[in-house]
């Protein structure tokens, strides 16, 4: 639900849904219960008031937008922060066309053939701590995000050609690059560049343990109230929000509920109003019940894929990786059985509606070719571990289908489930040999996908 605009439909910016297709294919849905108590008026006209309770699958690793651990934090962050430049979501949801518009930025343009970008900021916007939006603050946050001090800033690869930044006055920000660059697109790449208060950053300091990770201070429609570990995160309406009359809701509570069955039951009993990452087998019943609304997106940047690392020395062998990922997986069967037909198979890391999309025609299910590649690899032990996290129950079902397909080419696997926090820790420690994961297809230059996922 777009709480800033009072829409009855779920905005993909406020609650970034994991829907539709790629690598393997993916479609998931969010389900809203009976929302009469949220005070919507007739004819789709929003009415002020209401408290929304949303169940999320895991605890965010941080609410500092310059850091990124996993996408759950974005469900919360897009209600706390604004971006400089964002996608036109209304247009995107209707047509899939990825056009941009200013949010904290009033206008922007470039000079020197794209080497210099000038952003003009809106005036009079306040952060939740009372500090004003200024070009100096924007410069401070962008410089911080682009430095090695920022804890896991996922978009840094896209800013590597940035040579300098300037704030010549309170409302003008300038970024200079060593080569022509689509700076406005890098602001919405994997993770939107949402603006944290520079004053709060100075107050809390810079470190992986900074209070900024649990004390979000933005300009968004809702303000942070509390974060009770493993329980909930509560936000309340920002009475000083810069978009007049918004938001409509009084509060949002994100209830942390790792168990999918518990989320389903809580929705059915009215304990919560909305769930994310719904197990597919429950969706038909919710769709048939007029008391619920299943919300999904026709256009999405998300995809599922098989992530093979080089943690296991055998997986450093190109022929093994090609056999497993390119030719040993029947994507049609994975989407039909593992995802119950709620996805489309894909062979690209770019979602089909986005710029730069081009399918990889050489990738197709060919078990005989996969067997030959394994034979050519020179090894004989083909037993591996697949680790998937429990926050999205549909990943496990995909992994089981893949497990059966790999058996046909002489590869056996153990499929292990761990909670999302453990999964992220294992990932950083490089202890995940193979997983089925979700990828946010870049809306910027696809070189970022290449740099992240290339296999030389």
DOZA-650514 format. One record per residue (C-alpha): residue number from 0; x, y, z. Coordinates in pm, whole numbers, plus 50000, padded with zeros to 5 digits. Each point is the difference from the previous one (the first is absolute). Layout:
BEGIN
NUM;X;Y;Z
...
//
This chain:
BEGIN
0;50000;50000;50000
1;50136;50341;49912
2;49956;50170;50335
3;50125;50332;49868
4;49734;50016;49730
5;49721;49815;50178
6;49962;49751;49716
7;49822;49674;50068
8;50253;49823;49782
9;50339;49896;50132
10;50271;50230;49867
11;50314;49823;49891
12;50206;50286;50146
13;49847;49998;50348
14;49995;49622;50026
15;50244;49865;49742
16;49833;49683;49886
17;50197;49702;49877
18;49810;49918;49686
19;50055;49881;49648
20;50278;49825;49808
21;50359;49947;49904
22;50294;49760;50059
23;49750;49737;50106
24;49691;50214;50022
25;49808;50132;50296
26;49663;50135;50091
27;49877;50061;50349
28;49712;50189;50149
29;49901;50201;50300
30;49662;49947;50163
31;49795;50263;50179
32;49726;49902;50241
33;49677;50182;50075
34;50112;50364;50004
35;49672;50166;50103
36;50162;50126;50320
37;50260;50188;49795
38;49729;50254;49918
39;49986;50005;49621
40;49717;50207;49857
41;49777;49895;49711
42;50092;50044;49632
43;50368;49948;50081
44;50031;50335;50181
45;50234;49960;50296
46;49893;50097;50349
47;50247;50109;50263
48;50071;49759;50285
49;50064;49636;50074
50;50278;49779;50131
51;50151;49741;49767
52;50168;49685;50133
53;50225;49822;49751
54;50171;49665;50058
55;50356;49983;49864
56;50209;49687;49967
57;50309;50098;50194
58;50162;50276;50195
59;50177;50257;49782
60;50375;50006;50040
61;49996;50380;49996
62;49776;50300;49930
63;50288;50217;49884
64;49932;50042;49627
65;50367;50025;49904
66;50037;49638;50114
67;49829;49703;49846
68;49980;49648;50141
69;49674;49867;49858
70;49685;50141;49849
71;49778;49979;50308
72;50149;50327;50124
73;49855;50171;49692
74;49643;49919;50108
75;50064;50227;50297
76;50244;50250;49850
77;49774;50125;49722
78;49760;50127;50265
79;50275;50180;50191
80;50207;50156;49724
81;49973;50173;49664
82;50227;49966;49701
83;50157;50278;49799
84;49873;49865;49667
85;49756;49709;49980
86;49804;49804;49745
87;49653;50117;49902
88;49829;49711;50176
89;49648;50070;49873
90;50124;49988;49641
91;50218;49697;50075
92;49714;49796;50145
93;49773;50084;49706
94;50241;49953;49712
95;50334;49868;50125
96;50168;50313;49863
97;50284;50104;50230
98;49989;50380;49990
99;50146;50215;50273
100;49873;50291;50204
101;50144;50217;50274
102;49908;49936;50361
103;50234;50208;50217
104;50139;50140;49677
105;49791;50263;49821
106;50193;49983;49671
107;50323;49860;49861
108;50215;50002;49689
109;50348;49932;49870
110;50284;50184;49831
111;50326;49901;49829
112;49831;49715;49817
113;49894;49835;50326
114;50317;50054;50203
115;49840;50266;50221
116;49661;49963;50166
117;49813;50285;50170
118;49714;49927;50243
119;49771;50274;50131
120;49848;49909;50338
121;49652;50079;50128
122;49991;50272;50264
123;49866;49985;50354
124;50011;49621;50047
125;50078;49884;50354
126;50147;49677;50126
127;49835;49831;50297
128;50265;50150;50230
129;49902;50352;49891
130;50306;50064;49781
131;49943;50143;49653
132;50072;49832;49668
133;50305;50178;49853
134;50243;49936;49719
135;50278;49982;50258
136;49816;49714;50172
137;49944;49822;49669
138;50369;50035;49919
139;50093;49863;50341
140;49779;49692;49960
141;50107;49927;49642
142;50367;50041;50091
143;49949;49767;50296
144;49815;49739;49794
145;50271;50009;49736
146;50278;49958;50255
147;50132;49679;50145
148;49858;50109;50336
149;49643;49920;49898
150;49904;49653;50114
151;49914;49794;49693
152;49866;50268;49765
153;49875;49784;49715
154;49999;50276;49736
155;50363;50104;50047
156;50107;49819;49682
157;49779;50237;49803
158;50169;50307;50145
159;50361;49902;49942
160;50042;50262;49725
161;49890;50283;50229
162;50296;50237;50046
163;49854;50279;50214
164;49686;50148;50151
165;49910;50363;50073
166;49734;50197;50185
167;50036;50356;49865
168;49684;50114;50181
169;49737;49856;50234
170;49789;49849;49723
171;50246;49906;49724
172;50196;49675;49998
173;50257;49921;49730
174;50162;49663;49926
175;50291;49968;49756
176;50113;49682;49825
177;50311;49898;49810
178;49787;49878;49711
179;49642;50051;49873
180;49768;49835;50250
181;49627;49957;50065
182;50014;50126;50357
183;49624;50027;50036
184;49970;49629;49916
185;50262;49903;50257
186;49781;50163;50266
187;49735;49732;49941
188;50224;49705;49919
189;49972;49688;50220
190;49894;50194;50302
191;49859;50350;49982
192;50231;50260;50147
193;49789;50112;50296
194;50122;50299;50196
195;50099;49971;50366
196;50033;50314;50212
197;50358;50130;49979
198;49951;50160;50343
199;49899;49665;50149
200;50292;49831;49825
201;50238;50246;50164
202;49833;49943;50337
203;50007;49620;49985
204;50340;49963;49838
205;50125;49763;49733
206;50057;49632;50074
207;49833;49663;49936
208;49857;50034;50353
209;49879;50359;49962
210;49660;50086;50146
211;49900;50103;49647
212;49926;49634;49926
213;49720;49995;50260
214;49911;50370;50017
215;49868;50091;49654
216;49968;50375;49933
217;49855;50090;49663
218;49756;50240;49832
219;49737;49735;49928
220;49628;49984;50074
221;50049;49802;50322
222;50231;50048;50298
223;50176;49732;50198
224;49862;49920;50347
225;50158;49677;50118
226;50169;49678;49896
227;49950;49711;50242
228;50246;49732;49894
229;49831;49695;49846
230;49658;50152;50079
231;49905;50306;49797
232;50095;50334;49848
233;49749;50282;50049
234;49961;50319;49794
235;49759;50292;50041
236;49878;50268;49763
237;50240;50284;49933
238;49781;50303;50070
239;50254;50225;49827
240;50022;49794;49682
241;50076;50220;49701
242;49731;49854;49768
243;49691;50185;50116
244;49725;49788;50156
245;50206;49682;50004
246;50028;49736;50130
247;49652;49872;50085
248;50080;49727;50247
249;50067;50076;50366
250;50260;49727;50041
251;50163;49690;49856
252;50126;49710;50209
253;50227;49743;49839
254;49957;49677;50195
255;50302;49771;49969
256;49865;49648;49933
257;50251;49756;49847
258;49763;49703;49983
259;49780;50013;49685
260;49725;49791;50155
261;49979;50240;50293
262;49970;50293;49759
263;49715;49830;49816
264;49816;49919;50324
265;50046;50354;50135
266;49850;50142;49681
267;49705;49761;50013
268;49924;50087;50364
269;50029;50374;49940
270;50306;50040;50220
271;50181;50164;49708
272;49881;50178;49686
273;50255;49897;49743
274;50263;49738;49923
275;50289;49993;49756
276;50151;49700;49817
277;49687;49790;50012
278;50049;49625;49950
279;49858;49937;49654
280;49773;49716;50104
281;49794;50240;50213
282;49947;50262;49731
283;49702;49839;49817
284;49799;49986;50324
285;50077;50363;50076
286;49911;50102;49645
287;49663;49824;50032
288;49918;50168;50333
289;49850;50352;49966
290;50137;50094;50344
291;50355;49994;49864
292;50184;50173;49722
293;50298;49837;49833
294;50234;50260;49856
295;50271;49922;49749
296;50176;50192;49730
297;50001;49940;49628
298;50334;50176;49980
299;50280;49928;50240
300;50375;50027;50027
301;50025;49682;50207
302;50107;49657;49887
303;50107;49669;50144
304;50328;49846;49908
305;50246;49727;50095
306;50299;50151;50173
307;50311;49783;49973
308;50307;50118;50187
309;50357;49877;49994
310;49993;49901;50368
311;50022;49637;49887
312;50313;49954;49782
313;49802;49779;49763
314;49774;50294;49924
315;50297;50201;49877
316;49997;49776;49693
317;49808;50178;49725
318;49860;49680;49847
319;49843;49904;50334
320;49831;50338;50039
321;49875;49991;49642
322;49861;49649;50040
323;49812;50093;50316
324;49870;50347;49920
325;49972;50019;49623
326;49904;49656;49874
327;49902;49792;50303
328;49693;50205;50100
329;49662;49978;49829
330;49870;50350;50066
331;49655;49919;49868
332;49964;49721;50255
333;50138;50212;50284
334;49745;50275;49938
335;49715;49753;49945
336;50061;49769;50295
337;50221;50192;50241
338;49820;50332;49950
339;49656;49859;49912
340;49994;50184;49668
341;50023;50343;50158
342;50314;50097;49813
343;50148;50005;49655
344;50331;49830;49923
345;50280;50224;49890
346;50360;49974;49889
347;50102;50359;50073
348;50106;50190;50308
349;49800;50300;49877
350;49623;49996;50036
351;49831;49991;49658
352;49835;50344;50024
353;50316;50186;50102
354;50252;50179;49779
355;50293;49788;49876
356;49798;49676;50017
357;50125;49733;49765
358;49924;49629;50043
359;50289;49755;49992
360;49893;49765;49726
361;50283;49753;50061
362;49861;49904;50341
363;49759;49708;49979
364;49927;49679;50184
365;50232;49736;49859
366;50076;49721;50250
367;50222;49813;49756
368;50218;50306;49950
369;50009;50048;50376
370;50120;49640;50047
371;50273;50052;49742
372;50120;50319;50167
373;50019;49819;50334
374;50198;49721;49835
375;50234;50256;49843
376;50059;50166;50337
377;50232;49719;50106
378;49838;49940;50340
379;49776;49718;50115
380;49846;50115;50329
381;49684;50195;49926
382;49831;50033;50340
383;49928;50357;50106
384;49807;50194;50263
385;49725;50249;49910
386;49920;50249;50277
387;49682;50209;49987
388;49850;50239;50253
389;49661;49951;50162
390;49870;50358;49965
391;49861;49914;49658
392;49855;49647;50016
393;49976;49983;49622
394;50379;49985;49963
395;50011;49660;50170
396;49745;49861;49758
397;50206;50123;49707
398;50310;49840;50148
399;49824;49664;50031
400;49905;50005;49631
401;50357;50086;49905
402;50124;49722;50225
403;49796;49747;49803
404;50112;50142;49665
405;50367;49980;50096
406;49957;49636;50095
407;49934;49933;49632
408;50346;50128;49909
409;50176;49809;50276
410;50013;50275;50264
411;49867;49940;50352
412;49927;50273;50254
413;49895;50067;50356
414;49757;50290;50034
415;50042;50187;50327
416;49776;50277;50136
417;50125;50277;50229
418;49847;50325;50120
419;50073;50313;49800
420;50239;50152;50253
421;50207;49682;50005
422;49994;49991;49621
423;50138;50351;49970
424;50273;49919;50251
425;50093;49685;49809
426;50005;50199;49679
427;50240;50261;50135
428;50218;49720;50136
429;49995;49834;49657
430;49852;49681;50138
431;49711;49961;49757
432;50109;49779;49708
433;49665;50005;49816
434;49675;50177;50073
435;49675;50101;49834
436;49969;50372;50063
437;49826;50311;49876
438;50170;50267;49793
439;49892;50359;49953
440;50061;50066;49634
441;50173;50332;49954
442;49800;50286;49853
443;50326;50169;49908
444;50298;49890;49793
445;50014;49617;49981
446;50377;50011;50056
447;49908;49993;50370
448;49836;49660;49957
449;50306;49883;49810
450;50243;50119;50266
451;49799;49834;50275
452;49924;49667;49841
453;50254;49934;49728
454;50165;49660;49992
455;50337;50013;49829
//
